[in-house]
Amino acid sequence: MIKITGALMIILTYHVMFSSAVLSQTRERESVPEKYTWRLEDIFTDDQSWEQAKTDLVSKMDRITSYRGRLTSSAATLLECLQFGSDLSMEFTRLFNYASMKSDQDTRNSTYQAMKQEISQIATDFAAKAAFLEPELVKMTKKQVDQFVTQEPGLEHYRLYLDDILRRKAHKLSEKEEKILAQAGMMAQAPYNIFSIFTNAELPYPEATLTDGQVVKLDQAGYSRFRRLPNREDRIIVFNTFWDAMNKFRNTIGAELFAEMKKDVFYARCRNYDSSLQAALDVNNIPVAVYHTLIKNVNDNLDTFHRYLKLRQRMLGVDTLKYYDLYAPVVKGVDLEYDIDQAWDIVLKAMAPMGKEYEDVLKRAREERWIDVYPTPGKRSGAYSNDGGYDIHPYMLLNYNGKYSDVSTLAHELGHSLHTYFSNKNQPYPLADYSIFVAEVASTFNEALLTHYILNTIKDDDARLSLLMEYLDGIKGTVFRQTQFAEFELAIHDAVEKGQALTGDNLTTIYGDILKKYYGQDKGVCDIDDNILVEWTYIPHFYYDYYVYQYATSFTASTALAQRVIDGKKGAVRNMIEFLSAGGSDYPIDVLKKAGIDMTSPKPFRLTMEAMNNTMDEIERILDRKGL
């Protein structure tokens, strides 16, 4: 199996709302203690060994062409080819991951940008050489596949891959056409690469003078930090300064996003799909109804979301809730802070219900330097988990800020890393790569255990109010905000599919209409200033091809799974470990069904709304008791 896409898809999450994007004092990388930096030497000892591995890989690539026209000649030949492809895929992954993470340490360093681009180009060249593979395989029958697996048991590891090719037979092209699409890959990455370099390294972010005279830099990290200031006048300054600056580049970023949409539509049409949505979801056999049902469920429950917004307004004590109030602390005098070592202690205790094996892997991540903790100049913002390599271990990038949300981010990304660890440990390489649809289940599951632990340890009313609102903020950001993004993403893909152009101005109009609907502006729930309608310029997820909806679906699935573990249900921990260990051994919908969660039913979403309303009930009881 030639998993070129898997080799290049390294980011498991760019954490919701950029919650880990900053530290109060960005420090020079040389001053960060080694134990708080990741050990990339586990992949390659240095750049020279990377170069040698790249040369070795390139020298092997042409071998793939020796299988042209022979794939279906015998089971042994097919197995040999697929095993060769798997071996190359593992090497591609290591090469790309090393270059990518080196680049993310300092996005200003063009050396690692060039290395990343180089291995991406090599992968594109290989995909072109291997373009004959699926057009030949699609000619097989189900009976022939079964016969080959019987003759060569090693093909059992590739059965799902082979069956899936037959399932998507109508969307496979001729060898020449597949080769053209593979060569187009060298251009396909351009919109996101341009957006990433521009917004992370070159966009001239503004400075703002706060009411106390402090001058702060409002880059992505600074905006994420200072939009939370308790002083409302300062938040107004931060929002106006940042979004006025972003508005100046709406046409440039709009052109980047338009190019991304055209790329998605191009590939969907080339493969004979009815829409880009169908093309994106069909990769993992997800019915398009799952996407549309999520949007409908959220829109049908906007009253619950508006209840949350009104509760935030009540706690802030403002006559009108404004968009710049959404990140402000709602409880005065409560500013929970934790250094990274305290955060680790909390996370380990919170994950205790998962048992010793789970705990041991968490400790390995800490002790073996899987994690790059602190922000440094030029470091990529946000947080993610990277698979590192099938035979190595996962890695995590953080930008630890010392707030409770950063503790939550640590737990979140560890969920991804443990998912990767257990999948790689228990599945052969061809079946270890789990789909993005289930990726966020493991991360939000960890967050749910963390929330449960914290609420059980803190009894003070003000602290509980703060933490309960943190939980609601998480639902806001993961279920409602990400579905809002998903609705926008669907709308702009639809526009391109209808032949409409997308400019910075009409992207702002489309995004603004959806934003106002979700936040109930016409109902007087939350007022949104016009300059904030360019918020779409700030979101990297729109370059991930229908990624964001999976945050919401995963959150609803993990809510149900976590509640079983918290309640001590018999077999709940075992079922969760089995889910983490399943990798890509089945379609994601079916992997979740085996864990007891049916994502085609409304039950998981309904349970999340019940949990949200129950939390708001408790908050209101505390507020009434305090006379607020």
VENHU-V557654 format. One record per helix or strand of 3 or more residues. SS is the DSSP state (helix for helix, strand for strand). FROM is the first residue (numbers start at 0). TO is the last residue. If there is no record, write none. Layout:
ss:SS from:FROM to:TO
ss:SS from:FROM to:TO
This chain:
ss:helix from:3 to:7
ss:helix from:15 to:17
ss:helix from:28 to:30
ss:helix from:33 to:35
ss:helix from:39 to:41
ss:helix from:46 to:66
ss:helix from:74 to:104
ss:helix from:109 to:128
ss:helix from:131 to:136
ss:helix from:141 to:150
ss:helix from:152 to:166
ss:helix from:168 to:170
ss:helix from:174 to:187
ss:helix from:189 to:201
ss:strand from:206 to:208
ss:strand from:214 to:216
ss:helix from:219 to:225
ss:helix from:231 to:246
ss:helix from:249 to:269
ss:helix from:275 to:281
ss:helix from:287 to:299
ss:helix from:301 to:315
ss:helix from:322 to:324
ss:helix from:339 to:353
ss:helix from:355 to:366
ss:strand from:383 to:385
ss:strand from:394 to:396
ss:helix from:403 to:425
ss:helix from:428 to:431
ss:helix from:435 to:456
ss:helix from:460 to:496
ss:helix from:503 to:517
ss:helix from:520 to:522
ss:helix from:529 to:537
ss:helix from:539 to:542
ss:helix from:548 to:565
ss:helix from:571 to:580
ss:helix from:587 to:593
ss:helix from:602 to:625
